[in-house]
Amino acid sequence: MKNPMLGKDESINVLDGPLEPCSTEPMTGFFRDGCCNTNALDTGSHTVCAYMTEDFLSFSKSKGNDLSTPRPEFGFEGLKPGDKWCLCASRWLQAERAGQAPKVSLTSTHKSALKTISIDLLKKNALDLN
């Protein structure tokens, strides 16, 4: 369900609970609100809250999306291992298939990620599952 006031889809995680923040340092999310919120304008579906690793950052760079190099002109300091970031669901799935997927936070991953990634696959890669 859309929230007409904010223009965001409802903030629900893949476990059907409230979407928890992913990261404010660095500030992440399609809306740069610290959460993996989304809406129809987010064509990349930046909905997976992932813990960055050196392997994933190298993989992403090799696929044309350099997340580690600072880009001050965009206010982007570059990511480093240990940072959490809202990744595109399709990039995360691509990395998972290549054995390079970073671990995820289920409570901070938006339910819309399930359009691309199965809940079982996310759970297999979760750091916050009891």
N, C-alpha and C positions, 0 to 999 in steps of 0.2 A: 504494500500500500504506500502510496506517495504522501509525503508531507508537503502540502501546497504552500505552507509558510516558508519553508526552507528550501524547497525544490529538491529534497533528498528522498530517496526511498526510506522506508521505515528502518530504523537502526536495530536490526535483529541479527544475532550471530547464528552460526551454523548449528548450534545446539538449541535454537529457538529461545534463547535468553536475550537480555539487553546487550547490545554491542558495546564492549569495553574499549577504552582507548588502546591504541597500538603504540604510538610514540609521539611525544611532543618535543623530544630532543634526540634526534632531529625531528622537526615537525613533518608529519607525513599525512597521507590521504589525498584523494582527488580534490577535496575541498580545503586541504591544508588545515584541518581541524583536529588532527591527532588521531582520527578514527578512519577505518576503512569504509566510510560511507560511500554511497554511489547513487547514480540516477541515470537516466537515459543518455545524458551527455557524456558520460564516462564510458566511451566506446572500448577502452582497454580493460574495463572492469578491475579497477585497482582495489580489490576486495580481500586479498589474502595477507594477513599480518604474519610476516616472516622474520626470522632471526638471521641476519646476514652472516655469511661465512665467506672466507677467502675463495673457496671453490666456487660458490655461487656467483660472487662478484666477478670472477674471471670468466665464468661461463656466460654471464649476461653480457659482459663486454665483448666476448667473442661473437655474440649474436647481434651486435650493433647497438646495445643499450648499456653504455658506460655509466654505471652508478657510483663508481668510486672516485672519479676525477672531480675535484671542486669546479663549480661553475658560478663564480661570484656574480656574474652579470644576471643570473637568475636567482641569486640568494641561496644557492645550493652549495653546501660545504663538502659534499661527497660522503658516501657511506663507507663505513669500515666494519670489519667483523665484530659482531656483538650488537650492532645497531638493529632496531626493529623498523620495518618498512612495509607499507601497503603495496604489495606487488600485484601486477596484472595476473589474473587467474590463468590465462593461457601461457604466460611465461613461466609461472611456477610449474604448471603441468609439463611443459616442454623440458624444464630442468629435471623434474622428477623422472621422466622417461629416459633422460640421459644420466641418471644417477647423481645429479648435482643439486637436487632440491634442498633448500634450507628448511629447518624445522619451522612449525607454525604454532600460533596461538589460536586455538579454536574459539575462545571467548571474544577474541578481537577480530575474527575473520567474518566478514559479512555473509549473510545467508545467500546472497546472489552468486557467491563463488560456486555454489552447488549446481549452477547451470553448466559449469565447465568441469568441475572436479567432484568425484564421488565423496560422500562423507567418510566412507571406509578408508579411502586413500589419505584424506586429511587426518583422520584419527591415527593412521599408521605413522604419520609424520608430526604428530602433536607433542609439544612439550608440556602442555597444561592439562593432560588427561589423567585422571586419578587411576 
